[in-house]
Amino acid sequence: MPIDDRDLTRQDEDISPAEFAAEERREHYAFGNWPEIAGTVFTLFVIWLIFAFTG
């Protein structure tokens, strides 16, 4: 189902609960916690690099 401009400007409060649940099922992105964990590890690595090379 293509997205039109009206769908892009609708707020969650304007959508019925059934329509919101259907939209969530249609998108089906479930990344879990790994993006937060990877971001934390990368941030700690960058901090370590900063302190390792600047003394």
PDB file of N, CA, C and O in Angstrom:
ATOM      1  N   MET A   1       0.839  -1.170   0.000  1.00  0.00           N
ATOM      2  CA  MET A   1       0.000   0.000   0.000  1.00  0.00           C
ATOM      3  C   MET A   1       0.885   1.235   0.000  1.00  0.00           C
ATOM      4  O   MET A   1       1.673   1.422   0.927  1.00  0.00           O
ATOM      5  N   PRO A   2       0.776   2.078  -1.014  1.00  0.00           N
ATOM      6  CA  PRO A   2       1.626   3.267  -1.071  1.00  0.00           C
ATOM      7  C   PRO A   2       1.220   4.303  -0.027  1.00  0.00           C
ATOM      8  O   PRO A   2       0.057   4.391   0.365  1.00  0.00           O
ATOM      9  N   ILE A   3       2.175   5.060   0.402  1.00  0.00           N
ATOM     10  CA  ILE A   3       1.949   6.115   1.390  1.00  0.00           C
ATOM     11  C   ILE A   3       1.623   7.407   0.650  1.00  0.00           C
ATOM     12  O   ILE A   3       2.342   7.794  -0.272  1.00  0.00           O
ATOM     13  N   ASP A   4       0.559   8.066   1.043  1.00  0.00           N
ATOM     14  CA  ASP A   4       0.271   9.375   0.455  1.00  0.00           C
ATOM     15  C   ASP A   4       0.530  10.459   1.499  1.00  0.00           C
ATOM     16  O   ASP A   4       0.811  10.158   2.659  1.00  0.00           O
ATOM     17  N   ASP A   5       0.435  11.705   1.084  1.00  0.00           N
ATOM     18  CA  ASP A   5       0.774  12.827   1.959  1.00  0.00           C
ATOM     19  C   ASP A   5      -0.136  12.920   3.179  1.00  0.00           C
ATOM     20  O   ASP A   5       0.302  13.368   4.239  1.00  0.00           O
ATOM     21  N   ARG A   6      -1.386  12.507   3.049  1.00  0.00           N
ATOM     22  CA  ARG A   6      -2.299  12.575   4.191  1.00  0.00           C
ATOM     23  C   ARG A   6      -1.850  11.632   5.309  1.00  0.00           C
ATOM     24  O   ARG A   6      -2.014  11.945   6.488  1.00  0.00           O
ATOM     25  N   ASP A   7      -1.279  10.468   4.937  1.00  0.00           N
ATOM     26  CA  ASP A   7      -0.796   9.535   5.952  1.00  0.00           C
ATOM     27  C   ASP A   7       0.425  10.088   6.673  1.00  0.00           C
ATOM     28  O   ASP A   7       0.632   9.790   7.850  1.00  0.00           O
ATOM     29  N   LEU A   8       1.229  10.883   5.993  1.00  0.00           N
ATOM     30  CA  LEU A   8       2.448  11.409   6.599  1.00  0.00           C
ATOM     31  C   LEU A   8       2.161  12.468   7.651  1.00  0.00           C
ATOM     32  O   LEU A   8       2.951  12.641   8.578  1.00  0.00           O
ATOM     33  N   THR A   9       1.050  13.179   7.527  1.00  0.00           N
ATOM     34  CA  THR A   9       0.772  14.262   8.460  1.00  0.00           C
ATOM     35  C   THR A   9      -0.191  13.865   9.573  1.00  0.00           C
ATOM     36  O   THR A   9      -0.478  14.689  10.441  1.00  0.00           O
ATOM     37  N   ARG A  10      -0.693  12.654   9.582  1.00  0.00           N
ATOM     38  CA  ARG A  10      -1.630  12.228  10.615  1.00  0.00           C
ATOM     39  C   ARG A  10      -0.873  11.910  11.895  1.00  0.00           C
ATOM     40  O   ARG A  10       0.197  11.302  11.862  1.00  0.00           O
ATOM     41  N   GLN A  11      -1.430  12.320  13.006  1.00  0.00           N
ATOM     42  CA  GLN A  11      -0.841  12.042  14.306  1.00  0.00           C
ATOM     43  C   GLN A  11      -1.426  10.749  14.854  1.00  0.00           C
ATOM     44  O   GLN A  11      -2.499  10.318  14.431  1.00  0.00           O
ATOM     45  N   ASP A  12      -0.722  10.130  15.795  1.00  0.00           N
ATOM     46  CA  ASP A  12      -1.214   8.897  16.398  1.00  0.00           C
ATOM     47  C   ASP A  12      -2.565   9.093  17.083  1.00  0.00           C
ATOM     48  O   ASP A  12      -3.379   8.171  17.133  1.00  0.00           O
ATOM     49  N   GLU A  13      -2.801  10.288  17.606  1.00  0.00           N
ATOM     50  CA  GLU A  13      -4.066  10.557  18.289  1.00  0.00           C
ATOM     51  C   GLU A  13      -5.234  10.621  17.311  1.00  0.00           C
ATOM     52  O   GLU A  13      -6.381  10.423  17.712  1.00  0.00           O
ATOM     53  N   ASP A  14      -4.961  10.896  16.032  1.00  0.00           N
ATOM     54  CA  ASP A  14      -6.015  10.989  15.026  1.00  0.00           C
ATOM     55  C   ASP A  14      -6.422   9.636  14.473  1.00  0.00           C
ATOM     56  O   ASP A  14      -7.405   9.542  13.739  1.00  0.00           O
ATOM     57  N   ILE A  15      -5.688   8.591  14.809  1.00  0.00           N
ATOM     58  CA  ILE A  15      -5.919   7.269  14.249  1.00  0.00           C
ATOM     59  C   ILE A  15      -6.625   6.404  15.291  1.00  0.00           C
ATOM     60  O   ILE A  15      -6.319   6.481  16.481  1.00  0.00           O
ATOM     61  N   SER A  16      -7.560   5.590  14.839  1.00  0.00           N
ATOM     62  CA  SER A  16      -8.240   4.683  15.769  1.00  0.00           C
ATOM     63  C   SER A  16      -7.257   3.611  16.236  1.00  0.00           C
ATOM     64  O   SER A  16      -6.296   3.310  15.529  1.00  0.00           O
ATOM     65  N   PRO A  17      -7.483   3.032  17.414  1.00  0.00           N
ATOM     66  CA  PRO A  17      -6.563   2.001  17.913  1.00  0.00           C
ATOM     67  C   PRO A  17      -6.409   0.815  16.960  1.00  0.00           C
ATOM     68  O   PRO A  17      -5.310   0.280  16.813  1.00  0.00           O
ATOM     69  N   ALA A  18      -7.488   0.406  16.320  1.00  0.00           N
ATOM     70  CA  ALA A  18      -7.392  -0.723  15.387  1.00  0.00           C
ATOM     71  C   ALA A  18      -6.533  -0.358  14.170  1.00  0.00           C
ATOM     72  O   ALA A  18      -5.734  -1.167  13.698  1.00  0.00           O
ATOM     73  N   GLU A  19      -6.708   0.859  13.676  1.00  0.00           N
ATOM     74  CA  GLU A  19      -5.913   1.302  12.528  1.00  0.00           C
ATOM     75  C   GLU A  19      -4.440   1.457  12.906  1.00  0.00           C
ATOM     76  O   GLU A  19      -3.557   1.148  12.106  1.00  0.00           O
ATOM     77  N   PHE A  20      -4.173   1.933  14.122  1.00  0.00           N
ATOM     78  CA  PHE A  20      -2.788   2.063  14.592  1.00  0.00           C
ATOM     79  C   PHE A  20      -2.128   0.695  14.709  1.00  0.00           C
ATOM     80  O   PHE A  20      -0.978   0.525  14.304  1.00  0.00           O
ATOM     81  N   ALA A  21      -2.855  -0.291  15.265  1.00  0.00           N
ATOM     82  CA  ALA A  21      -2.304  -1.646  15.396  1.00  0.00           C
ATOM     83  C   ALA A  21      -2.036  -2.254  14.028  1.00  0.00           C
ATOM     84  O   ALA A  21      -1.028  -2.936  13.842  1.00  0.00           O
ATOM     85  N   ALA A  22      -2.918  -2.018  13.075  1.00  0.00           N
ATOM     86  CA  ALA A  22      -2.708  -2.535  11.724  1.00  0.00           C
ATOM     87  C   ALA A  22      -1.479  -1.896  11.087  1.00  0.00           C
ATOM     88  O   ALA A  22      -0.721  -2.563  10.383  1.00  0.00           O
ATOM     89  N   GLU A  23      -1.284  -0.607  11.334  1.00  0.00           N
ATOM     90  CA  GLU A  23      -0.106   0.077  10.789  1.00  0.00           C
ATOM     91  C   GLU A  23       1.176  -0.475  11.408  1.00  0.00           C
ATOM     92  O   GLU A  23       2.174  -0.659  10.710  1.00  0.00           O
ATOM     93  N   GLU A  24       1.155  -0.737  12.697  1.00  0.00           N
ATOM     94  CA  GLU A  24       2.331  -1.304  13.362  1.00  0.00           C
ATOM     95  C   GLU A  24       2.647  -2.695  12.821  1.00  0.00           C
ATOM     96  O   GLU A  24       3.815  -3.030  12.624  1.00  0.00           O
ATOM     97  N   ARG A  25       1.624  -3.504  12.581  1.00  0.00           N
ATOM     98  CA  ARG A  25       1.849  -4.848  12.023  1.00  0.00           C
ATOM     99  C   ARG A  25       2.376  -4.753  10.601  1.00  0.00           C
ATOM    100  O   ARG A  25       3.215  -5.559  10.198  1.00  0.00           O
ATOM    101  N   ARG A  26       1.896  -3.780   9.838  1.00  0.00           N
ATOM    102  CA  ARG A  26       2.309  -3.633   8.451  1.00  0.00           C
ATOM    103  C   ARG A  26       3.786  -3.229   8.365  1.00  0.00           C
ATOM    104  O   ARG A  26       4.500  -3.680   7.470  1.00  0.00           O
ATOM    105  N   GLU A  27       4.241  -2.391   9.283  1.00  0.00           N
ATOM    106  CA  GLU A  27       5.637  -1.957   9.257  1.00  0.00           C
ATOM    107  C   GLU A  27       6.575  -3.062   9.731  1.00  0.00           C
ATOM    108  O   GLU A  27       7.682  -3.182   9.204  1.00  0.00           O
ATOM    109  N   HIS A  28       6.180  -3.851  10.683  1.00  0.00           N
ATOM    110  CA  HIS A  28       6.860  -5.042  11.216  1.00  0.00           C
ATOM    111  C   HIS A  28       8.367  -4.888  11.458  1.00  0.00           C
ATOM    112  O   HIS A  28       9.125  -5.825  11.207  1.00  0.00           O
ATOM    113  N   TYR A  29       8.800  -3.748  11.930  1.00  0.00           N
ATOM    114  CA  TYR A  29      10.201  -3.589  12.297  1.00  0.00           C
ATOM    115  C   TYR A  29      10.343  -3.870  13.784  1.00  0.00           C
ATOM    116  O   TYR A  29       9.762  -3.169  14.613  1.00  0.00           O
ATOM    117  N   ALA A  30      11.102  -4.878  14.115  1.00  0.00           N
ATOM    118  CA  ALA A  30      11.351  -5.212  15.512  1.00  0.00           C
ATOM    119  C   ALA A  30      12.857  -5.425  15.663  1.00  0.00           C
ATOM    120  O   ALA A  30      13.351  -6.545  15.537  1.00  0.00           O
ATOM    121  N   PHE A  31      13.571  -4.351  15.931  1.00  0.00           N
ATOM    122  CA  PHE A  31      15.021  -4.432  16.013  1.00  0.00           C
ATOM    123  C   PHE A  31      15.504  -4.951  17.360  1.00  0.00           C
ATOM    124  O   PHE A  31      16.631  -5.439  17.451  1.00  0.00           O
ATOM    125  N   GLY A  32      14.704  -4.863  18.391  1.00  0.00           N
ATOM    126  CA  GLY A  32      15.136  -5.292  19.711  1.00  0.00           C
ATOM    127  C   GLY A  32      16.056  -4.253  20.331  1.00  0.00           C
ATOM    128  O   GLY A  32      15.940  -3.061  20.046  1.00  0.00           O
ATOM    129  N   ASN A  33      16.966  -4.705  21.173  1.00  0.00           N
ATOM    130  CA  ASN A  33      17.857  -3.792  21.897  1.00  0.00           C
ATOM    131  C   ASN A  33      19.226  -3.631  21.254  1.00  0.00           C
ATOM    132  O   ASN A  33      20.033  -2.837  21.738  1.00  0.00           O
ATOM    133  N   TRP A  34      19.512  -4.352  20.190  1.00  0.00           N
ATOM    134  CA  TRP A  34      20.872  -4.308  19.670  1.00  0.00           C
ATOM    135  C   TRP A  34      21.293  -2.929  19.158  1.00  0.00           C
ATOM    136  O   TRP A  34      22.482  -2.627  19.260  1.00  0.00           O
ATOM    137  N   PRO A  35      20.429  -2.065  18.617  1.00  0.00           N
ATOM    138  CA  PRO A  35      20.921  -0.737  18.207  1.00  0.00           C
ATOM    139  C   PRO A  35      21.424   0.092  19.385  1.00  0.00           C
ATOM    140  O   PRO A  35      22.426   0.797  19.263  1.00  0.00           O
ATOM    141  N   GLU A  36      20.733   0.014  20.532  1.00  0.00           N
ATOM    142  CA  GLU A  36      21.189   0.750  21.714  1.00  0.00           C
ATOM    143  C   GLU A  36      22.503   0.195  22.238  1.00  0.00           C
ATOM    144  O   GLU A  36      23.388   0.951  22.640  1.00  0.00           O
ATOM    145  N   ILE A  37      22.629  -1.123  22.231  1.00  0.00           N
ATOM    146  CA  ILE A  37      23.867  -1.750  22.708  1.00  0.00           C
ATOM    147  C   ILE A  37      25.025  -1.412  21.777  1.00  0.00           C
ATOM    148  O   ILE A  37      26.111  -1.063  22.241  1.00  0.00           O
ATOM    149  N   ALA A  38      24.804  -1.512  20.473  1.00  0.00           N
ATOM    150  CA  ALA A  38      25.863  -1.186  19.510  1.00  0.00           C
ATOM    151  C   ALA A  38      26.247   0.284  19.611  1.00  0.00           C
ATOM    152  O   ALA A  38      27.427   0.623  19.517  1.00  0.00           O
ATOM    153  N   GLY A  39      25.270   1.156  19.800  1.00  0.00           N
ATOM    154  CA  GLY A  39      25.561   2.579  19.943  1.00  0.00           C
ATOM    155  C   GLY A  39      26.363   2.870  21.196  1.00  0.00           C
ATOM    156  O   GLY A  39      27.272   3.700  21.174  1.00  0.00           O
ATOM    157  N   THR A  40      26.035   2.191  22.291  1.00  0.00           N
ATOM    158  CA  THR A  40      26.785   2.380  23.539  1.00  0.00           C
ATOM    159  C   THR A  40      28.218   1.893  23.389  1.00  0.00           C
ATOM    160  O   THR A  40      29.152   2.566  23.824  1.00  0.00           O
ATOM    161  N   VAL A  41      28.397   0.733  22.780  1.00  0.00           N
ATOM    162  CA  VAL A  41      29.747   0.198  22.572  1.00  0.00           C
ATOM    163  C   VAL A  41      30.553   1.130  21.672  1.00  0.00           C
ATOM    164  O   VAL A  41      31.721   1.399  21.951  1.00  0.00           O
ATOM    165  N   PHE A  42      29.945   1.622  20.600  1.00  0.00           N
ATOM    166  CA  PHE A  42      30.644   2.534  19.697  1.00  0.00           C
ATOM    167  C   PHE A  42      31.017   3.831  20.403  1.00  0.00           C
ATOM    168  O   PHE A  42      32.117   4.349  20.212  1.00  0.00           O
ATOM    169  N   THR A  43      30.102   4.360  21.223  1.00  0.00           N
ATOM    170  CA  THR A  43      30.379   5.591  21.968  1.00  0.00           C
ATOM    171  C   THR A  43      31.531   5.395  22.938  1.00  0.00           C
ATOM    172  O   THR A  43      32.412   6.249  23.038  1.00  0.00           O
ATOM    173  N   LEU A  44      31.530   4.282  23.649  1.00  0.00           N
ATOM    174  CA  LEU A  44      32.630   3.991  24.575  1.00  0.00           C
ATOM    175  C   LEU A  44      33.951   3.828  23.827  1.00  0.00           C
ATOM    176  O   LEU A  44      34.997   4.252  24.318  1.00  0.00           O
ATOM    177  N   PHE A  45      33.909   3.216  22.643  1.00  0.00           N
ATOM    178  CA  PHE A  45      35.118   3.063  21.837  1.00  0.00           C
ATOM    179  C   PHE A  45      35.658   4.425  21.398  1.00  0.00           C
ATOM    180  O   PHE A  45      36.867   4.654  21.439  1.00  0.00           O
ATOM    181  N   VAL A  46      34.779   5.319  20.985  1.00  0.00           N
ATOM    182  CA  VAL A  46      35.219   6.661  20.568  1.00  0.00           C
ATOM    183  C   VAL A  46      35.792   7.423  21.751  1.00  0.00           C
ATOM    184  O   VAL A  46      36.803   8.110  21.606  1.00  0.00           O
ATOM    185  N   ILE A  47      35.168   7.318  22.920  1.00  0.00           N
ATOM    186  CA  ILE A  47      35.700   7.972  24.117  1.00  0.00           C
ATOM    187  C   ILE A  47      37.075   7.420  24.451  1.00  0.00           C
ATOM    188  O   ILE A  47      37.988   8.175  24.788  1.00  0.00           O
ATOM    189  N   TRP A  48      37.224   6.102  24.358  1.00  0.00           N
ATOM    190  CA  TRP A  48      38.537   5.497  24.625  1.00  0.00           C
ATOM    191  C   TRP A  48      39.572   6.007  23.625  1.00  0.00           C
ATOM    192  O   TRP A  48      40.702   6.307  24.011  1.00  0.00           O
ATOM    193  N   LEU A  49      39.204   6.109  22.343  1.00  0.00           N
ATOM    194  CA  LEU A  49      40.139   6.620  21.341  1.00  0.00           C
ATOM    195  C   LEU A  49      40.566   8.049  21.665  1.00  0.00           C
ATOM    196  O   LEU A  49      41.742   8.392  21.541  1.00  0.00           O
ATOM    197  N   ILE A  50      39.626   8.868  22.074  1.00  0.00           N
ATOM    198  CA  ILE A  50      39.948  10.253  22.401  1.00  0.00           C
ATOM    199  C   ILE A  50      40.973  10.319  23.527  1.00  0.00           C
ATOM    200  O   ILE A  50      41.961  11.046  23.425  1.00  0.00           O
ATOM    201  N   PHE A  51      40.743   9.562  24.604  1.00  0.00           N
ATOM    202  CA  PHE A  51      41.671   9.603  25.731  1.00  0.00           C
ATOM    203  C   PHE A  51      42.975   8.870  25.426  1.00  0.00           C
ATOM    204  O   PHE A  51      44.015   9.241  25.971  1.00  0.00           O
ATOM    205  N   ALA A  52      42.957   7.869  24.596  1.00  0.00           N
ATOM    206  CA  ALA A  52      44.167   7.118  24.275  1.00  0.00           C
ATOM    207  C   ALA A  52      45.142   7.952  23.451  1.00  0.00           C
ATOM    208  O   ALA A  52      46.354   7.841  23.631  1.00  0.00           O
ATOM    209  N   PHE A  53      44.630   8.779  22.553  1.00  0.00           N
ATOM    210  CA  PHE A  53      45.522   9.501  21.648  1.00  0.00           C
ATOM    211  C   PHE A  53      45.754  10.960  22.055  1.00  0.00           C
ATOM    212  O   PHE A  53      46.579  11.642  21.446  1.00  0.00           O
ATOM    213  N   THR A  54      45.049  11.439  23.058  1.00  0.00           N
ATOM    214  CA  THR A  54      45.299  12.817  23.487  1.00  0.00           C
ATOM    215  C   THR A  54      46.004  12.879  24.822  1.00  0.00           C
ATOM    216  O   THR A  54      46.369  13.961  25.283  1.00  0.00           O
ATOM    217  N   GLY A  55      46.197  11.740  25.444  1.00  0.00           N
ATOM    218  CA  GLY A  55      46.954  11.688  26.679  1.00  0.00           C
ATOM    219  C   GLY A  55      46.137  12.030  27.848  1.00  0.00           C
ATOM    220  O   GLY A  55      46.638  12.031  28.972  1.00  0.00           O
TER     221      GLY A  55
END
